[in-house]
C-alpha cells in the first residue's frame, strides 16, 4: 500500500513541477525534507525516550498489571460471550492498556495474540454450529473497531512534533484530544455493541425455530 | 479557553508523579528502570527514522511542486460544505492508510499555518484521536487469514468521522 502512495506522491509532484516550472524548488525541497526528517528524529529521541522510560517504571513496578485488572468489568460488558475465556481477555486488556498509555508499538504484539485467540474461539464455534471461519466473528470486529477508534490518553508524539515546529503550548491539545478520542471511541463502541447484540438475538431466534 | 490549557498542562506532570510515586512507595529502583526504558525508546525512534525520511521527502516534493495547493483548491468546495478547512482534508484521507505519511502532511501544515492556528490545532487533534484504519485492519486480519471483515470498516469509519467532527468543533472553539 505505502509503496504505491509513496511512489505516487513523488511522481505526481515531479510531473506537476514540470508544468508549473518549479523544478528548482522541488530540488531544494527534497534535500531540505531529508534533513528535516533527521532533525525531527533527534527531538523525538528525547521525548519518546522520556515517555518509554516512565512507562517502563509503570510496567516493572506492576502498575500496568493493576490497571489491566481495573479494565476487566468494561471488557466483560464489551465481550459478554467470551468473558469466561481468561487468556484472550487478558490479551485484549493488555492491548487496550498499551494503547491508552500511548505505547502503540507495544500494543501490536498483544493485539495480534488477542486476535489469534479470538480466531481460535471462532473456529471452534464454526465447527459446532456452522459458519465461515474465514469471516470475522462479532468479537473480532468489536476488537478491531476499539483499536481503530484510538484510545490514547496523552498523544506524546504529537506533542513532541508540535514543540519541534515552534508551538507556544505543545501540550494544549491533551484535553481536546482526550475529548475527541472519547467521542470517537464511544461512537465506535455504540455501533459495535448494537451490531453484536442484534446478531446475538438473530442467532437465538434461529435456534428457537430449529 | 484558559482551562483547556490548564488541565492539559497538568496531565504529563501528574502522570509522572503518579507512576514514579507508585514505584518509590514499592521501593523499586525507579531510576534504573527509567534508563532501561529510554534505551528501548531510542531503538523505536531509530527504527522510524528511515520511514520519516522517505515520507517527508515525498511530501516535500508535492509541497514544493505546487501539487498540494492544487489539491487544496480542488477540495475547497468539499471543505466548505463540511465546514472543514480544505487544507486538512488530505491529512484526514491519508490518515486512514498511514500514520507517518499523514504526520508528514501535518508538519507541512505546521510550517505553512503555524502549530497553534486553527488548521494546526485541527490537524494535531485529528492525528491524536484517529488511527490508520486500513493499515491496522490489514495487519490484524491478515495475521489470522480472515478475508471477510464484515462490519469492521463501517464501525471504524463511524468512529473516525465522529473523532474528526469532534476535533473540528473543539479546535474552532479554542481560538
Interface residues (C-beta under 8 A of the other chain):
Chain A: X1 X2 X5 X6 X9 X10 X12 X13 X14 X16 X17 X20 X22 X25 X26 X28 X29 X30 X32 X33 X34 X36 X37 X38 X40 X41 X44 X45 X48 X49 X50 X51 X52 X53 X54 X55 X56 X57 X58 X59 X60 X61 X62 X63 X105 X108 X111 X112 X115 X116 X118 X119 X132 X134 X135 X136 X140 X141 X142 X144 X145 X147 X148 X149 X150 X152 X153 X154 X155 X157 X158 X159 X161 X162 X165 X166 X167 X168 X169 X170 X171 X172 X173 X174 X175 X176 X177 X179 X180 X181 X183 X184 X185 X186 X187 X188 X191 X192 X195
Chain B: X4 X5 X7 X8 X9 X11 X12 X15 X16 X19 X20 X22 X23 X26 X28 X30 X33 X34 X35 X36 X37 X38 X39 X40 X41 X42 X44 X45 X46 X48 X49 X52 X53 X54 X55 X56 X57 X58 X59 X60 X61 X62 X63 X64 X65 X66 X67 X70 X94 X97 X98 X101 X103 X106 X107 X110 X111 X114 X115 X116 X120 X121 X124 X125 X126 X127 X128 X129 X130 X131 X133 X134 X135 X136 X137 X138 X139 X140 X141 X143 X144 X145 X146 X147 X148 X149 X150 X151 X152 X154 X155 X156 X158 X159 X160 X161 X162 X163 X165 X166 X167 X170 X171 X174
